[in-house]
Amino acid sequence: MLVYGVCIFVANMVLLFKHFTHYWIGTFFFFLCTSSYFLFFWLFSISFKNEVDHLFMPTFSMRICYLIIFFIVFSVYLAELAYSSCKRLMKGVDKDMDGETEELLENQQ
């Protein structure tokens, strides 16, 4: 279940990193999607009587789980940051001006 949670965190982080429209509703849904992992993991842990039975508390009582989540999310963040920087350098685009910003500025004039 920890791998599933890391996938949720990485997917939400990549979406947050790739899209620069951070309004209150988008930020709300980002936190809602990220926190839904904890909610459903806890619900599955108390309701199912199989391998997931009472797995929530032991999983998050180990510090190594938090380190794993932090390390993977941070390494993906750094990889996305490096990728966007390399892409920007290859295109020769100014880092303060991207394509969407140029289109918005042209449409306003």
Secondary structure per residue as TSV (DSSP state, phi and psi in degrees):
chain	resnum	aa	ss	phi	psi
A	1	M	-	360.0	-25.7
A	2	L	H	-67.6	-36.2
A	3	V	H	-63.5	-41.3
A	4	Y	H	-61.3	-42.5
A	5	G	H	-64.6	-39.8
A	6	V	H	-64.7	-38.0
A	7	C	H	-62.9	-39.5
A	8	I	H	-64.7	-45.4
A	9	F	H	-63.9	-42.6
A	10	V	H	-67.0	-43.5
A	11	A	H	-62.4	-43.8
A	12	N	H	-66.9	-36.9
A	13	M	H	-67.6	-40.3
A	14	V	H	-65.4	-41.8
A	15	L	H	-61.5	-41.4
A	16	L	H	-66.3	-36.7
A	17	F	H	-74.4	-37.1
A	18	K	H	-78.9	-29.4
A	19	H	-	-110.4	125.1
A	20	F	-	-100.7	30.3
A	21	T	-	-109.3	84.5
A	22	H	-	-103.2	82.8
A	23	Y	-	-94.7	177.2
A	24	W	H	-64.8	-35.8
A	25	I	H	-71.2	-37.6
A	26	G	H	-67.1	-40.1
A	27	T	H	-66.8	-37.9
A	28	F	H	-61.6	-46.5
A	29	F	H	-68.3	-31.2
A	30	F	H	-62.2	-48.4
A	31	F	H	-68.3	-34.2
A	32	L	H	-65.2	-44.7
A	33	C	H	-67.8	-38.7
A	34	T	H	-70.2	-40.8
A	35	S	H	-76.4	-17.4
A	36	S	H	-64.9	-27.5
A	37	Y	H	-59.6	-48.2
A	38	F	H	-65.0	-40.9
A	39	L	H	-63.2	-50.3
A	40	F	H	-71.4	-33.6
A	41	F	H	-62.8	-43.0
A	42	W	H	-65.1	-43.3
A	43	L	H	-63.4	-43.1
A	44	F	H	-66.0	-34.5
A	45	S	H	-66.7	-35.4
A	46	I	H	-91.4	-17.6
A	47	S	H	-101.0	-32.9
A	48	F	-	-90.3	147.7
A	49	K	-	-115.4	52.8
A	50	N	S	-131.1	-138.9
A	51	E	T	-66.2	-20.5
A	52	V	T	-89.3	-7.5
A	53	D	T	-57.3	119.8
A	54	H	T	52.8	45.7
A	55	L	-	-100.1	-14.8
A	56	F	H	-65.1	-53.5
A	57	M	H	-64.7	-45.0
A	58	P	H	-64.7	-33.7
A	59	T	H	-64.4	-48.0
A	60	F	H	-89.6	5.9
A	61	S	T	-90.9	-10.3
A	62	M	S	-92.6	129.8
A	63	R	H	-68.2	-26.8
A	64	I	H	-63.5	-29.4
A	65	C	H	-64.6	-43.3
A	66	Y	H	-66.0	-39.0
A	67	L	H	-64.5	-40.5
A	68	I	H	-63.7	-47.3
A	69	I	H	-60.4	-47.3
A	70	F	H	-62.5	-45.2
A	71	F	H	-63.6	-44.5
A	72	I	H	-69.3	-45.4
A	73	V	H	-64.4	-40.7
A	74	F	H	-68.2	-38.5
A	75	S	H	-68.9	-36.3
A	76	V	H	-68.1	-38.2
A	77	Y	H	-60.7	-45.6
A	78	L	H	-65.0	-38.1
A	79	A	H	-65.3	-41.4
A	80	E	H	-65.6	-38.5
A	81	L	H	-65.0	-43.1
A	82	A	H	-66.1	-40.3
A	83	Y	H	-63.0	-45.6
A	84	S	H	-67.8	-33.6
A	85	S	H	-68.5	-41.9
A	86	C	H	-65.8	-39.9
A	87	K	H	-63.9	-40.1
A	88	R	H	-67.4	-38.7
A	89	L	H	-68.9	-38.0
A	90	M	H	-67.9	-34.7
A	91	K	H	-78.9	-24.1
A	92	G	T	76.2	26.8
A	93	V	-	-89.1	141.7
A	94	D	-	-63.5	138.6
A	95	K	T	-69.0	-21.2
A	96	D	T	-87.0	-11.6
A	97	M	-	-128.1	114.4
A	98	D	-	-107.5	-179.6
A	99	G	H	-63.7	-41.5
A	100	E	H	-66.1	-38.8
A	101	T	H	-66.0	-41.3
A	102	E	H	-62.1	-42.2
A	103	E	H	-63.5	-42.3
A	104	L	H	-63.5	-39.8
A	105	L	H	-68.2	-38.1
A	106	E	H	-68.0	-37.0
A	107	N	H	-71.2	-28.3
A	108	Q	H	-75.0	-26.1
A	109	Q	-	-86.3	360.0
